Amino acid sequence: MDPLSREYEKSLSSMSPFEIKNKLIALAQDDTRKSTATFLNAGRGNPNWIAYDAREAFFLLGAWAVAECKRVYTDSPGIAGIPSRAGIASRLEKFLVDNRDSEGGRLLEGAYRYLVDKLEADPDELAHEWAEGIIGDQYPTPPRILKYTEAIIQPYLAQELGNRDAGEGRDLDLFATEGGTAAMCYTFDTLQTNHLVKKGDRIALMAPLFTPYIEIPELNRFGFDVVTISANKVEADGYHYWQYPDSELDKLRDPSVKLVCMINPSNPPSYRLSDHDLEVLIDIVRKDNPNLIVVSDEVYATFADKFDSLLYRLPQNTICVYSFSKYFGATGWRLAVVATAKKNIFDRMIAELPQDKKDDLARRYGSLTLDVESLRFIDRMVADSRDVALNHTAGLSTPQQIMMSLFAAKCLLDTSDTYKQKMQAMIHERWNALWKNTGFTIIPDKLRVGYYSEIDMMVWAKKFYGDEFAAWLPTAHEPLDVTMRLAVEKGIVVLNGSGFDAPEWSIRTSEANLNRDDYEIIGTKVRQILEEYHQEYLASKK
């Protein structure tokens, strides 16, 4: 079937954009084999950089930990003991002094000193946790998160999500998970299991947003009644500003809306929530919907200046998902945390459940504790992640937790935010290259983050060629045609915005996974598509 036929495009439109992407890649690669075009994949937000110093520190620590195991005993073939705690801190400190000549060594020593000097970690306990953690010879204990992993990620989150909150994250509980996707699954599962939401309940999604947040509520086990809070409005000047009108946010004032999911900064179109929108959300909870559960995915927060999370603005109501994957070029590591305030509505709402629901939960969690009612929401999430029965083997692998700790330490030690400034500058440079070459004029906006672009072709159709052309376009082509044509004719992969509940004629590009010059090409080709449509329109008028 012709991939540019309306019939084929219609058949694809019901699929997730991430599944369509695989077909687009094949089509784009086929085009580049037949032409001089360069295959460019701007469809997925996988970074093309890494934070190498934290990885150097990780592998250096691993070499030391192996030596610690061999120090206990060795045998052939390749057998050693497990780390011994006695005197381990002094041996680590000597190792750190001996390795100050490398960036990884300096970062590792800085992380150690931060934990010992600033956070008052016990040196032997810390060194032993690191040795066992990176070797991976023990089950994660505690299962929720290692003691010193939590200790160093708490101030990291306070710095990056709380705009350097003075509390340094000590009022947060963390659960280390296998990436943000696992965190999402665990969150929905435990909310339902603990009767905080039930099948068919009304929830809200703040669109546009990452496709799984759209698809999970549609699963039969949840079957939620979804209310969309949309930022898709085109303003009077013909532009999108990707903020939420009060009329949309006011839908959350209805107490029948039990939960709201958002990505902040958004994915797509990569804008942070305005202070006004944050204040409206706070007002809604305080005045109209005090039990509103807020799930806020904040993986892109570090690409925004002085980010202010709802985890700090509305802590008692917020379940925050934060992933290390994008900022550190670590999607393959699968590193994330779920964060909740120690004082939260989830524990209170569970305590206020009717007795029959409490009895149900007592049966579920009774094997873990004699006092199920005191079991906190976030610890229930840990147990649920392994169907309760395997709670004793729950938890993110300990080497992953050590890597996470070193990423956090890298930024805590970077008191001038040099890494953050470099990351933001690189993303902005790529974003500017893309938009400059589309020829589309974008108004400066301090809320724009720029990790993604959402290009609404209908907006630019009207601005360049008028309302009559814009009205003709849907009569001649499917909305997916822009995405398909870029792949088939230009060798470029982008994702269809409609799959994110973005405007139907929009496309999403990632500014993370290609180089600046590549985005110049993509911008030029996007504009060519629009011009080709216009030429087709003019021909139809003859």
N, C-alpha and C positions, 0 to 999 in steps of 0.2 A: 504494500500500500504506500502511496506517495506520502512521505512524512509531512508535507506541507498542505495536504488536503484537509478540508474542514472536517470531514468525517473522522480522520485519524486524530486530529487535534482535539475534537470533542471527546473522543474515547479516552484520551490521556488526561483530560482536565479533572477527572474525579480522583486521580492518584495524588499521593503526597509529592510535593516538589522534589523531595530527596530521592524518591523512586524514579520520577521522570528524569532526574539528573543523569542516571545511568544510561538512559537511552540517548540523552543529549550528548554525552561524552562520546558515545559510539558514532553518532552522526557527525559531530565536529571533527573527530579524528579521521573519519572517512573523507570529509571535505578537504582537510589539510594534506592528505595523501594524494589527492587529485589536483591540487592547486599549489600556489606558492604561499598560501596563507599560513600563519603560525597558529597552532592550537593553543588556545588560552582558556583556562578553566577558572572563572571567577565565581563559581557556583557555591562553593563551600567555604566556610570561615576558618579553615585550618591555616594557622600562621606559617609563613616561610622563614621564620627566625626561631632561634632558641636562646634561652638564658644559659650560657655555657659555664659561667663561673660556679653556679649552684650545682651543676652536674659534675664539674671537676671536684668540688667539695664532697659530693656524694661518693664518687669512686675512690677518692683519697681516704675517706672514712671507712669505706669497705675494705681497702687494703690493710688499714690498721686493725680492723675488727677480725679479719682473717688471721693476722699475726697473733692477736689475742687468743684466738681459738687454738692455734698451733702451740702457743706458749703453754697451754694446759696439758696437752699431749698430742702426739702425732703417731700415726701408724700407716702402713701401706695397705691398699693403694688409696692415697689421697684422703685419709681419715684424720679428723682432729676432734678436740673436745669442744666444749661450749664456753663462752666468756665467763671468767671468774670476777666477782665484784671486788674482792680484796685488793686494795691499792690501785684500782683501775683508773681513777681520775689522774693520779700523778703520772701514770704511763701515757695517758692521752695528752696531758699537758706537755710532756716532753716531746711527744710526736708532733704536736702543733707548733712548738718552737722550731723544731727541725724542718718544718715545711712552710715556713713563712715566705719563701721565695716564689711561691705560686699563688695565682689569684684564688684558686680553690682553697689552698691552705689558709690564706688570710681570711676568707669568708668563713671557713669552718671554725677558726679560732675566734672570730668575731661573734659567731652564733653561740659558741660555748660560753664566752665571757658575758654575753648579753643575758643568757639564762642564769648563769651563776651570780653575776654581780648585780644585775638589775632586777631579775625575777626571783632571786634568792633560791635557786635550785641547789639541791644537795649534789656536790660534785661527783661523788661515786655513784649515786643513784642515776644521775643524768648520763654519765659515761657508760654505765652498764646498760641503760635503756637504749642508748645509741648503738652500742655494740650488738646487743641481741636484736635490736630492731633492724639494723641493716643486714645482718646475717640471716634473719628470718627463722631462727631456730625455735621460737615459742609462738603460741597462739597470741593474737592481740589481747593484751590485758592492761586496763579494762577493755572490754569489747567495743565500747563506744568510740574511744580514742585514747591513745597513749597519753600518760600524764604530761610529759613535757612537749609533746606535739600540740596538745591543747593549750599549754601554757604560752607557747610562742605564737600560735595562730590567733589567739584572743587579741593581743595588742596589734597584730597585723590587720585584723578586721577593723579594729577601732581606728587605726590609721587610715585605711583605704576606704572603708564604708562609712565610718563615723566622723570623717573629716578631723582626724586626730583627737577623737574623744578622750577626755581626761581620765575616764574610768578604765582605759586600756583593755577593754573587753572582759574584765573580771566578772561582769554581770551576765555573761553569755555562757550557755552550754552548747557544746559542739559534738556533732556526730560525723566522723570521717567516712566518706562513701566513695564508691567506684565511679567517680565522675558525677557531673550534674544530672545526667540522665537517670542514674540509680537513685539519686536524691529525690528526683521528681516522683519516681515510682513508689519509693518508700513513703513519701509524704502522703500521697493520695491513699495508699493502702492503709496506713495507720489512722488517718482521719476517719475513714469509713469503718474500720474494724472497731474503733472506740466510740462509735455512734455520734461522732461530731458532725458528720454528714452521712446521709443515707441515699440509697438508690432513688433517683428521681428528684432529689433536692435541686433547688435553684442555686446556680452559681454564676459568677460573672467572669468574663475573659476580657482583658483590656487589649484590644486589637489596634494595629497588627501585632502578631506575636508568633513565636517559635511553634512550628507545626504540631509537635507532640502535645502541647497544651490544648490544642484544638481537638486532637484525635483521642486522647485518653478519656475525656469526659463522655465521648460517644460510645465507648466500649460498653457491652451489655451489663457488665458487673456494676458499672456506675450509672449509666443512663441519665446523666444530669440534665436538668432543664437549664439551658445555657442562655444567659443574657449577655449580649455583646456591648461593651463600652468602647466606642469607636473614636479613633483619632484621625480618621480618613477624610475629614471634612476639607473641602477646598474653600479657602477664605475668599472674601470679596475681591481681593487683588489677583485671584486666580492661582494662588500658591497653596501648597500644603505646609503647615507648621508643625504637624504631628504632635499636637498637644490635645488634651481632652476638654471639650466644652463642658461647662457646668451642667448643662442639660443632660449630658451623657453620664457624668459622674454622679449626678443626683439619683440615677437608677439604683445606686448602692444604698440609698437611704431606706429602701424597703427592707424591713427585717427578715423577709422571706429569702433574701439573698444571703446564703450562709457563708460563702467563700468567694474571694476574688483572686485571680491569678494575673500577674503582670511580669514583664521583663523590663528592668530599668537599669541602665539605658536599654531602649527597645531593640528588638531583633525581629524583623526590620522595623523601622528605618534608621535606627541608631541615634535616637535623641533621648536625653535624660528628662525626667519629669520636672516641670517648672515648680518653683517655690509655691506658686498659686495652687497648682494641682495638688501638691503635697498638703497644703493647708486645708484644702477642701476635703481631702480624704480624712485628715485628722478630725475635722469638724463633723463629718458624717459619722465617724465612730463615736465621738463624744456625745453627740446629740441624738442620733437616730438609730444607729445599728451597733451597739457596743460589743456584740458577740461576733462581729464580722471577722472571719479568718482571712488574713492576707498572706498569700504565697508570693514572695518577691524573689525573682531570679535575677541575680546581680553580677553575672559573669563578666560583663563589660564595664563595671564600675571603675576599674583602674584606668580606663582610657578617658575618663572625664576628670576635670579639675575640681577639687574640693567637693567630692561627691557626698551627698547627704542621703543615707539610706533610711527607709521606713523602719528598719531594724532599730534605728536610733530615734527616729521621730515618732514612731508608733510601736514601741518595743513589745508591749504585752500582747498585741494582736498578730504579730508578724512571724512567719516562718521564712527564713532567708536561705536561699540556695546560692552558694558561691563556689565557682569552679576555678582552678588554677590553670586550666587548659590553654586559654587564649593568650593571656598576658605573658606566660613563660614559654610558649611554644611547646606545650606538653600534652597535646590531645591523646597521645598514645599511653600516657602514664595513668590516666583515669583518676584524677585527684579532685576531690570536692569536699565541702562540708555543708551540713545542715546546721543552721544556727538559730537558737531560740533564746529569749531572755529567761533568766532563772525564774522570774515572776511573770507568769503569762496566763492568758485566758484559757488555754487548752487544759491545763491541770485543773483550773477552777471548774470548767464546764464538765469535765469527767467526774469531778467530785459531786456535782449537782445532778448527775444522771439519776433517773428513777431506779428503784431497787432491782427491778428485773434486769435492767441493763448492767448494773453493777455486778449482779450474780453471774451474768454471762461473761463479763470480763474477769471475774474471779476464777471461773473455770478455765479461761484461756491462759491466764498468766499465773495460775496457782502453783505451777511447778517451779517458778522463779523466786517466790518470796511468800512468807506467811502473811504479809501485809500488802496485798495487791493495791489497795486504795492509795498507798503512799508511793507507788511506782509512777514516776514522772512520765509525761508524754514522750519525751525524747528517748527515754530508756525503753519505752514500749516500742518505739520505732526500730530500735536496734534489735529487739527480740523478734518483731514481726518480719524483719529483713531475712530471718532464718526460720520462719514459721514457728517461732517460740522454742520448739523442741531442740533446736540447734543453737540456741542463744550462746551457749558456752564456747562455740566455735565461730561466733559472729565477728564482724569487724573487718576493716580494710587491712590488707596485708601490711606488715610492719615496715618492709622496705619502702613501700609507697608513702607511708606516714613520715619516714625520715626525709624522703625527697620533698614532701610537702613542707616540712619544717624548714628545710634549707632555702626553699623558694621564699617563704615568709621572712626568714632571717635576712636574706639578700635585700629586701625592701626596708626592713626595720633599720638596718645598718646604713642605708643610703639616705642620710639625713637631708641631703640636698635634692632628693627626688630626681637624680640624674637619669636613672633608668626610665622612670615614668615620662619625663620630658622627651626622651629619645623615642619611646614608643608612640607617644601622642604625635610628635612631629612627623614620624614616618607615615603614620596613618593619614594625617592631614595632607601631606605631600601627595600621596597616592590619590586621595579623594579629590584634591584640586586638579590633578592631572586628568582624571576621568571627566569631571564636569566641564573643565575648560574646553576640552575637545568635543564635547557634545554641542557646544555653542549655546547651551541653555544657561540663562543667567540666574544664579542662586543668591538669595539675599543672605547676608551674614547673620549667623544665629549662634549665640553663646551656648545654647542648649544642645547644639549638634555635636555628636561625638565622632561620627564618620567611619566607624568600623565597617558599616554597610552603607550602601546607597539604595534608596527606593526610588526608581525613576518611573513616574506615572506618565506613560506615553500620551494619554488622553489630555493631560494638562498641557503638554508641549504641542500637541496637535492643534489645540485651540489657540494657543499663544502665537504659533507661527503661521498657521494657515486658516484659522477661523472656525466658527461653530459649524458651518455647513460641511466642511471637510471632516470635522470630528464626528458629526452625525452619520456621515457616509461610512466611516471606517468599520464600525461593527456590522454593517450590512454586507461588507465585502470579505471580512476576515474574522476568525476567532481570536479572542484575546491572547490565547497561547501562541498565536502565530509569530509574535515578536520574538519570543524565546526560541521557538523552533527555527525561525529564519536565521537568527544569529548563529545557531549551531550548524545548520545545513549549508548556508551560503557564506558564512564568515569565519567558521571554525572557532566560535566563541560560545562558552557555556555560562549561562546565568540561570537564575531560578525565577519561576513565575511568581509574582507577588500575590496572586489570588490564593495560592496555597497557604499563605500566612494571614489570611483575612485582610490583606491589603487591597487597594483598589484593583479592580479586575484587569485593567490594562497596564499594570505596573510590572516592572522586573526588579529583582534584587541582585545586586552585585556585592561581593565581598572585597574589601580593600586590604585584606590580610595576606592573601596567598600568592600575589604576583608582584612584579617590580613596577616602578613608576612608569617606565616606557610602555609597559603592557597596558596600563590603564589609559594612556593616551590613545592607543590603538582601539581599545574597547569603546571609549567615548566617541571616536570618529565613526566607528561602525554602527553604533546606536543611532547616531544622527543620520547616517546613510539610510538606515531602515525607514526612518520617518520620511525622508526625502523620496525614497522609492515608492512608499505608499501614496505620497502626494502626486507623484508623476502618474501613477496608476489612476488616481482620482481624476486628474485633468484629462487623461485619455478617455475616461468613461463619460466625460461631459461633451465630447466632440460628436 
